[in-house]
Amino acid sequence: MIMSTADIVEYRRGDSYVYRLTVGEHLLVALHARGDEPLYALTPTGALLWERLADWSTPEQLADALSSEYEVGREDAVQDARDFLEQLVMLQAVQTRRIPT
């Protein structure tokens, strides 16, 4: 099957990291040793997005969550969601799937 660039890409958190709120710090902790850094600090917005990634979500749906929770414009929210997802993809912390349009 050939995927179109117009396909919708959805993301969901994988099972290689867990989220912990410890002493006011939002942490993403690797379940298995993954390189030099076994944990990553998240901002409160990152923690919100990680929570939303419990279910399959598009960057636009994540942007909606940001816009409803914080005073941020739609364009900035979409870019923030895309940047966060890009980082999670590099960490192999999320699963992706394409839905043909």
C-alpha positions in Angstrom: 0.0 0.0 0.0 1.3 3.4 -0.9 0.9 6.1 1.7 -0.1 9.6 0.6 1.5 12.7 2.1 -2.1 13.6 3.0 -2.5 10.6 5.3 -3.4 11.5 8.8 -0.6 10.5 11.3 -1.7 9.6 14.8 0.6 9.1 17.8 0.2 7.2 21.1 2.7 6.8 23.9 4.6 3.5 23.8 5.5 1.2 26.7 9.2 2.0 26.9 8.7 5.0 29.2 6.6 5.9 32.2 5.5 9.2 33.5 6.2 10.2 37.2 5.4 13.3 39.1 8.1 13.4 41.8 8.6 16.4 44.2 6.9 18.7 41.7 9.0 17.5 38.7 7.4 15.9 35.7 9.6 13.0 34.6 9.6 10.6 31.7 11.5 7.5 32.9 12.9 4.9 30.6 11.9 1.4 31.7 15.1 -0.1 30.2 18.5 1.5 30.1 18.4 3.6 26.9 21.7 5.4 26.4 23.2 7.9 28.8 20.0 9.5 30.0 17.4 7.2 31.6 15.0 10.1 32.4 13.8 13.3 30.9 12.2 16.3 32.6 8.9 17.5 31.1 7.4 20.9 31.3 3.8 21.1 32.6 2.7 21.4 28.9 4.7 18.3 28.0 3.1 16.4 30.9 -0.4 17.4 29.6 0.5 16.2 26.1 2.0 12.9 27.4 -1.3 12.3 29.3 -3.3 12.9 26.1 -1.1 10.4 24.3 -2.8 7.6 26.3 -5.1 7.4 23.2 -4.2 7.8 19.6 -4.0 11.6 18.8 -3.1 13.8 16.0 -0.9 16.9 16.4 -4.0 19.0 15.9 -5.9 17.2 18.7 -3.0 17.8 21.0 -2.9 21.4 19.9 -6.6 21.7 20.9 -5.7 20.4 24.4 -3.0 23.0 24.7 -5.3 25.8 23.5 -8.0 24.8 25.9 -5.6 24.6 28.9 -3.3 27.5 28.2 -3.5 30.9 26.5 -1.7 30.0 23.3 -2.7 30.7 19.7 -3.7 27.9 17.5 -0.6 28.1 15.2 1.8 28.1 18.1 -0.1 25.2 19.8 0.2 23.1 16.6 3.9 23.9 16.3 4.5 23.1 20.0 2.7 19.8 19.7 4.6 18.8 16.5 7.9 19.7 18.2 7.1 17.6 21.3 6.1 14.7 19.1 9.3 15.0 17.1 11.3 14.7 20.3 9.2 11.7 21.5 9.7 10.0 18.1 13.5 10.5 18.5 13.4 8.9 21.9 11.2 6.0 20.5 8.7 6.9 23.2 5.6 6.9 20.9 4.0 4.7 18.4 2.7 6.1 15.1 0.1 5.0 12.6 -1.1 6.4 9.3 -4.7 6.6 8.4 -5.3 6.9 4.6 -7.4 9.9 3.7 
